[in-house]
């Protein structure tokens, strides 16, 4: 579908006349270019005037609507402060606040849609006419930055209103201070089922996720320590991760080894914050959250000495004993934990490696840990290491040239990577047997989120920025390699509904049980069945994990992952025919070729039926297991390297053939012709082999991938030349 049609589908009917006139501007371009005289200065003037009028219209409407929403919110706050405990008045106020929330969501979409429309039409203009408009237009766009509206304060105010209207059923009032430590404090209670889920959120869906959650949970306002006890509206969180030159912590965390540690230094807000939290995460499979947290704070001026082992926390520990706020056992445990963390840092020679910076919006009922959500946006990862003979942090524990807030372009852009999606984490602490709230299930199973099991900001940052220093890469890199593809549904604020994912499992229990079942299923199918459906290569994985679906192949089950369509077997897999038509796609991304499969911004390529290619794994028990076969991303790179090797061989043969033909006698010319023919055959074979293996990888075909016949024939052909 073309962008103009996507734009029409994205329009909010009540605001239709205030959108950019994309189709009108496009028709002006087409009419002007098609004239015999071509595109003239008069056409350029008319086009520029229409564009400027639309930009002014969108800018003014955004400001007016935002001011209107602020005014309506203020009025709702006044009404809420004086409302009586009556059903009718409470219902009316709830309806009013809900209408404001919906319009906030629509205004956010309005800004993103128009921003994309302006950039698209300017790009089309510069591509088709001899005038360059983009440099001038970007200056005008920056002066009327309608797309840069900050909704955070409005979201917080609406969250308070929702909370006040429902406060009679909550354990604590909204004003109860919540410190960051509350987010990670896990009480060891019996009979509590703890579960944690991670999701990616497309930028078009961020505001919709926020407005969905704030109707049920209030926004947490962090209360910093120190003399200033006011609530902080600075949502930024920075973490500097430590590792050694061998990246042992990275490798252990990526492989999810028992006892794998991650140590980071974290602060909230700008780098001027003097309170630095030293945090350690320890991976344990027995913990339902998958990890334990250790945490203590230290003054920024002592961090360098602490990392070198020159500074200890003895003074702080002695002060705790004097105050008597904690028991002797708690103080001893704290002292042991601090020394253990410091010993690990010193013994493993851990240094600063990577900094992550993001804005967090957290949702939680104060004092109630049953349901907690955090949404991290604008994630940036910056190198802190001193590798590659480049001094970044130097002898200090963090580099000092990082700007806050993060700018679109920085002087250290080569040391930085930006993550295109938001990260949503849902943590549940519910009594055993009690299901999650219905709105949580609806959010997790909706098209607004995409499952990101085992995603780690630190692992992702190292894999992207320090790839040449590590041997293993995370599987989700292959999922994200299609992030430039935008579909009609994602333009409307939704990911494609026909693409199965883990987030559409039947319940939160199904999603949570994937971790515990996938390894045992795979091992049973390999050991007892005698065959393995996993590729033998190691490295980055291509697809989502295996999903168990007991309703597979049944018509009566609820639609879910693996139950909406039958998996394609090897024999019935759709194979792309090879021919000269396919040559153009060899050097192009699969998402842009005409005959390529549809893609999801997060899940990668689909097959011809619009579903992710799947396979069947039949374990010893009657229950069937379906899911996409894992294809490690390094296999794709190996296929490309093999193709380049064959190309190199073909070029070498062709060069020898041309040299013999031009400089030799009759025998030399004959040999040159044969070598040239062999080079051409080698070239065709290389392209055919590359396309064939690439098609097999996309279809998750387990193989075999070797080709013993043709290399033997090529060697024999070269050896037999006169």
N, C-alpha and C positions, 0 to 999 in steps of 0.2 A: 504494500500500500504506500502511496506517495505521501510526502510530508503534508501537503495541502489537505488531503483527506484526513490524515491523523489530527491535524489542527482543528478541522471542523468537528471531529468526534470529541475533541477535548474541551470544546467551548462550553462554559457554564451558561445555560440559556438566558438567565436574567441579566447577564453582562455581555451579551453577544455583540452589541454595537461598540464595545470598548476594546475589542481585540485588534491586533495588527491585521491589516488587510492583505494577507499573504497572497491570496489568489488574485486580487486586483493588481498588486505589484508584479506578480509573475506574468499576468496577461500583458501588462505594459511592456515588460521585457520582450515577450514573444512577438508582440505586434511591432515594436520598434526594430527588432533585429530582422524581421521578415520583410521589411520595406525595401524597395529597390535601392534607396539611398543609404540604407543601413541605419545604424544608431547615430543620431545627431546630438548636438549640444542641447537643442531644445528638448529632445527626449530625456536627456540626462537631467535637465533642470526640472522637468515635470516629475520624473521619478524621485529625485532628491527631495522635492517639496512634499510629495505624498509620504515619503518615508519619515521626514521630519515631523509632519503633522501627526502621523501615527505614534511616533515616539513621544511627542508631547502629550498626546491623548492618554497613552498608557501610563505615563509618569504621573500625570495629574489624577487619573482615576485611582491609581494605587495609593497615593498619598491621602486622597479624600476618603477612600474606603477604610484605610488603616486608622485614620483619625476618627471616623465614624464608629469603628469597632472599639477603639479606646473609650470613646464617650459612652457607648452602650454598656461596656463593661463597668465603667465607673457608676453608672446609674444602677446596674444590677448589684453592685457592691453596697450601695446605699440602701436599696430595697432589702437585701439579704440581712443587713445589720439590724433592721427594724421589723423583719417579717414575724408574723404570729405563727404559732404552732397549729396551723390549719392545713388540711389536706389540699384545698383548692389553691391557696396562696403558694404553698410549697410546689405544687405541680406546675403552676404558672411560671414561677421563678426558674424551675428546672428546665422547662420548655424554652424560656428566654435564653438561658445560658447555653443550652444545647444548640439553639439557632446561631448564637455568636460563635460557638466552637466550629460549627459546620462552615460558616463563612470564613473563618480564619483558615481552615483547610483549603477552601476554594480559592482564597486570595493567594495562598502559597502556590497552588497549582497554576493560577493565572499568571503569576510572575515568571515561573519557569517556562510555561508554554510560550509566552510572548518573547521571552529572551531567546529561546531556541528559534522562534519564527524570524526575528530580526537577523540573527546570525546566518540563518539558512538563505534568506532572500539576498542579503549582501554578498554572500559567497556565490550565489547563482549569478548575480549582477557582474561581479568581477571576472567570472569565468566566461561570460558570453559577450561582453562589450569591451571596447578598448580603454575605458576609463576605470581607474582604481578608486573605489569608494570606501573600502574597509578602513584605511588609516584615519580618514576624516570622521567616519561614522563612529569609530570606537571612542574618539575624543568626545563626541556628542553623547554617546551612550554612557560614558563615565560621568559626565556632568549631570545626567538625569538617570541615576542608577536606581531605577525602580525595582530591580532584582535583588537589591541588597537590604531589603527590609528585615529587621531583627524581630522575630516573633517571640523570643524567649521570655521577656518580661510579661507579655500578654498571656502566654501559656501558664506561667506561674500564677497569675491573678485568677485565671479561669479554674486552675486546679484548686485554689483555695476556696472558690465559690462552690465547686462540686463537693468539696470535703465538708464545708460548713453545713450544707443542706443535708448531708448524711451523717453528721458527726455523732448523733445520739447513739449509734450502734458501734462506735469505735472506742477502743480502750483508752486512748489518750487524745487530748485536743491537738489541733494543728500546730500550735506554737511550740510544742515540745522540741527542744534542740536535738538535732541528730548530727553526730559527728561521723566522719568517714569510717571510723573503726566499726561502727554498727553494721556496715555493709559486709564485713568479713568475719564478724564474731559469730561463731557457730557453737551453740550450746550443745553439749553431749547429753541429749535427752533420749530416753528409751521410748520406743513406739512412734518415732518420728521418721517419716519417709522423706529423704532429702533428694531432690532432683535438680539438675541444671541443664539448660539448653541454650545453644547459641545459634543465631540467625544472621544472615546478611539482609540489609534493607536497601533497596534501590533509592537513589536520591529523590526520585519523584514520589516516593511513598513515605518519606520520613515524617512529614507533617501529619499525614493521615494516621500513622502509627502513634504519634504523640497525642493527637486529639482523641484517638480511640482509647488509649491507656488512661489519660487524665480524667476520664469520666468515671473511672473505678478506683484509681490510686492517686494520691497527691504527689506533687513534685517535692523531692527532698532538697532543702536548702542547707548547704553545709555551714556549720558553725566553726570557724577557725579558732585555734587556741591563741592565747595571748591576751593583751589588754583589750583588744577590739573583739567584742563578742557578738557583733552584728552579723546577721545572715549574709553570706557571700553570694553574689549573683555571677561571679566569674566561674564559668563552667569548665575551664581548661584544667586538664590533669596531665602532668609530665612525669615520665618514668625513665630512668637511666638503667639499663640492664647490664649486668656484669657477666663476663665470660673470660676464658683464657685463649691463648693463641691457637689451641687445638679445637676450640669450640665444643668442649666436652658437655657443658650444660645444654647447649643447643641440640647436640646429637641425642643426648639422653631424653630430653623433653620431646623431640620429634619422634623417637622410637617408643615413647611412653613407657620407659623402663620403670620398674618398681623402685621408689625412692628417688626418682629424678628431681633435681632441685632447679629452681629459678630464683635468682637474687636480684633485686632491683632497689633503686633509690627513688622515692616518689615524693612529689610536692604538688600542692594545689594552688592554682592561680599562676601569677608571674614568677620568674626566678628570684624576685626579691623576698619571697617567702623564706623565712629563716628556719622554719620547722621542716626537717627532712625525715621522711619515714623510711626506715630500712625494713624491707619486706622479703620474706622467703616463702616460696611455695614448694611443697613437697608432694610429689605425685604418689598416691596410694590407691590401688584399685578397690580396697575394702571400703574406702570412703565413698559415699554416694555422690559427692561432688567431685570425686576424683583427685582431690588435693587438700592439704592442710596449709594453714597460713600461720606464719610467725611474723610479729610486727613490733617495732619499737621506734621511737623518735630520737633524733639527735640534732644538735645545732649544726648549721651549715659549715661553720668555721672549723668544726672538728672532724668533718667527713674524711678529708684526705688522710689525716693521721690515723683515723679508725681503720681505713682500708689497708694501711701499711702495718697495722698492728701496734702502732706507737701510742695510741690513745685507747683507754678502756672506759667502761661505764661505771667504774667503782664509785665515783662521787655520786652519781644519780642513784645507784643502788643503796648507798649509805643514807641518802636523803629519804628514800622510801622507808627504810627501817626506822628512821627518826620520826617520820610522820605517822607511822602505824596504820596507814590506810589499807595495807594489805597484810595478809597473814605471813608468817615465816615461811610456810611451804610455798606460797605463791611467789614470794620474793626469791626464794632459792631456785624455783623453776625459771623465773625470768632471768636470773643471773646465768644459769646454765644455758638458756637459749641464746642470750647475747654472746657468750663466749663461744658457743658452738658455731654461730653464724660468722663470727670474726675469724675463727680458726679455719673454716672452710674457705673464706676469702683469701687468707694468707697462704694456706697450704696449696691451694689450687692456682695461686697467682692470678686471681681474677682482676680484670681491668674493665673500665667502661668500654662498651662495644656499640650500643645502640640506644637512642633516645626515641621514645614515642610521645607524641603530643596530640591530644584530642579533646573535644568538648563533650562532657557527659551530662545527660539529663537522666536523673535517677527517680524512680517512682516507688514509694513504699508508705504504708500507713505507719505513722510514728509508733514505735514500741511493738509493732506487729511484724514478725519475720515470715509469716506464712507465704506471702507472695511479694517478690521483689523483682523489679525490672530496671535495667540500665541500658540506655541508648547512647552509644559513642559515635560521634560524627566528626567529620573533618580530620580524620586520622592522618598524621604525617609521621614519617620515620626518618630519623637523621643519624648518620654515622657519627660515633663518638670515638672510634678507635684511632690508633696511630699507625695502622698498617699501610702498606704500599708506599713507604717512605714519605708519607704525608702527615704532618703534625696537625691534629684536630683538637683534641682536648689537652694534649701536652701532658704535663705533670699534674694538672688539676683533674678532679674527678668528673668534670663536665666542661664542655666547650662553652665559651662565653660570647660567641658571635651569633647565637641563635636569637632571632627577633621574636617578640611576642606583641600582638598576635601574628600568626604566620601569614606572610604576604604571598600573593599569587606567584611572584617571581622573586627569588632570593639570590644573593651572591654565592651561596653554597648549594645551588640547585643540583649540582652533580653528586652531592653527598646526601640527597634527600629523595624520598619516594612518597607519593601520596596514594592513599587507598580510596578507591572510587565509591565505596559503599559504606553505609553505617553498620555498626555491629550491635545487635540486640541480644542481650543475655537475660534469660528468665530463670529465676531461682525459686524453687518451691520447697517449703518445709511444712508438710501436711501430715496429719495422723495417718497411720497405716490403714489402707483400705479406703481413704477418703479421696475422691477425685478432685482435680483442679477446678477452679471456677469456670463456668461455661464460656465466659468472655476470653479467658486465657486460651482455652482449647480452640475457640474460633479464630483468635489471632494467630496461633501457631499453625493452624491448618489453612490459613487464608493465602491469597496470592500476594499479600503485602510483604511477606518474608520468605526467605530461602534458607534452608537448613545449612548450617556451617559447623558441623560436628568437629570437635577437636581443634577449631581454629585458634591460633595464638598470634597476638600482635608481634611478639618478639621473634618467633620462628618465621613469620612472614617477612618481617623487616630484614632479618639476616639473609633469608633466601633470595630476596630481591636485590639488596644492596651489596651483599658480600658473597655472592654465588660462587665466585672463583676460589673462595677460601673454605668452602664446605663441600662434602662429598654427597650428602643426602639433601633432597628437597621435598617439601610437603606436597601431598596429593592435591590440595585445593588450588595450586597454581594453574593446573590444567583446567579446572572449572572456571577460573577467572580470565582465561586467555581470550574469551569472546566478549569482553566487557564493552567493546566499542559498538557492538551490534544493538540497535534500538528497534523495537517492534512497535506495532500500533498499540498493543495493550500497554506496553511500558510507557509510551507517550501519554496514555490516559491515566497513568499512575498505578498500573497493575502489571505484574509479570504475566507471561503467557499462561493461560489456564490449561492448555493441552499438554504442558510439559510436566510429567510426574516428578515429584521430589520427595525427600524425606519429610518435609514439612506438611505433607498431605497424608500422613499416616492416619489410621483410624482414631487414635487417641494419643495423649501425651505418654501413656505407658508404652505404646508401640515404639515411639521415638526413643524413649529412654532405654528400652530393652535391646536396641540394636547393638550397642557396645558389647553387652554381655553375651549375645548370641552369635555374633558374626564370626568370632574366632573359633568357637567350638564347632560351629557348623562346617566352616571351611576345613578344619583339621579332620573332622570325622569323614567328610566326603573325600579327602585326599588319602587318609590312611586306610579306611575300610573299603572305599570304592575302588582304590587302586589307581585312580587317575586324578589329575589336578586340573581345575579350570582356570587357575591363575597363571599369568605369564611368568616365565622364569627370570626375566630381567629385573633389576633392582633400581630403585630410585623413586622419582616423583610419580604419583598415581594419577590416573586420568579421570576416573568417574567416582560417583557416589558409592557408599558402602552397600553391602548386601542387605536386603530387607526381607524378613520372614513374613509371609502372607498366607495364613491358613485358608483364606477364601479364594486362593488362586484357582482360576478355571471354573468358579461357580458363579452363576448368574444372580443368586439371591443375596450375595454379600453386599456390604456397603461399598461404594466406590472409593478406592484408595490406591496407594502406590502399588502397582503390580496387579491390580484387580480390574482396571478399566480396559485393558487390552492384553492379548496374549503375547508372550515374548516371541521374538523372531528367532528361529533356529538357524544353524549354519547353512543348512540346505536351502532355506527359503529367504536368506538374507538378500537385501537389495544390493546388487553389485553395479557399480557405475561402469558403463561400457567405456573401453579405451579407444580413442581415435584421435584424429587431428583436431577435432573440436575441443578435446580435453587438454591440448598442449598449453592453452592460455592460462589454465588454472594451476599449472605446476608452480609458478612463481607468485601466485596471488594467494591471499588469505581465503580460506574456504568460505568464510562468511560473506564474501563479496562476489564469488563466482555465480553465474546465472543458474547453473544446474546443481548448486550445492544445497545441502539440506538446510531447513530452517534452524535457527539457533536461538538459544535463550541467553540473555545477558550474563547469566550466572552458571548455567548448566552445560553450555557448549552445544555441539551438533546433535541434531535429532535425525531419525531416519525418515524415510519417505512418508510414513504414516503419522508423523508428528510426535512420536514417542521415542524415548531413549532406548536404543537397542538393548535387549535383555537376553539372558540365558537362563537355563534351568540347572540347578544343582540338586540332585536327588540324594538325600542322606539315607542312612539305613532305615529310619522310621518312615511311615507312610506320608508324613507331612511334607509338602513340596516347598522348595525354597526357590524364589525367583529374584532376579536383580541383575543389574548390569555388571558384566565382567570388568574387573579392575585392569586398566591398561596404564602402565606407568608412563609418565610424561617423557622420561628419558628415551623410551622406545621411539617416540616421534623424532627426537633429535638424532638418534642412531640411524634411523631411516634416511634423514637428510644427509648425514655424513656419508653413508654408503652411496647415495646418489651423487654427491660431489666427488667421491673417489672414482666412480665410473666415468663421470664427466672429465676428470683429469686424465684418466687413461685414454679416453676417446680423443681428447685434444692432442695428447702426445702422439698417438698413432697417426692422426691426421697431419700433424706437422711433419713427421717422418715421411709420410706418403707424398706430400707436396714437395718436400725437398728432393726426394728420389726422382720424382717425375720431372722436375725442372732441371736437375743437374746431372742425371744419370744417362746411360746409354739405353738401348731398347729394352734390355733386361731390367734395368733400373726403373724405366718408365712403367713396365708391366708390374713390377713389384710395388711401385708407388700407387698404381691404380688399385691393386688388391688391398694395400694398407688403408687407402682412403675409403674403400668400400667397407672394410672391416671397422674403421673408425665410425662411419655413419651407422652401421649396424649396432655398434656398441652404444652409440648415442641414443638410438631408438630403444634399444633394450633397457638402458638406464632409466629413461623416462617411463617406459612401461612398468618396470619393476617398482619404481618409486610410487607410481599411481596405484599399482596393485596392492602393495603393502599398506599404503595410506588408507585405501578403501577397507582393507581387512582390519586395520586398527580402529577405524571409525565404527565398524560393525561389531567391534569387540570379538573378532574371530580369534580363537585360541591358536590358530596356526595349522601346519608348520609354516614358518617364515623363511626358512633357508632355501637356497636355489643352487644346488650342486651341479646341475647340468650345464648351464650357459657359461659359467666361468671356465669349465673344462674345455668346452668347444672353442671359446675365445683364445685360450692359451694354445690349444692345438692348431688353430688357424694361424696364429702369429708364428708359431714354431715351424710350420710347414711352408712358409713363404720362401721363395727362391733367395 
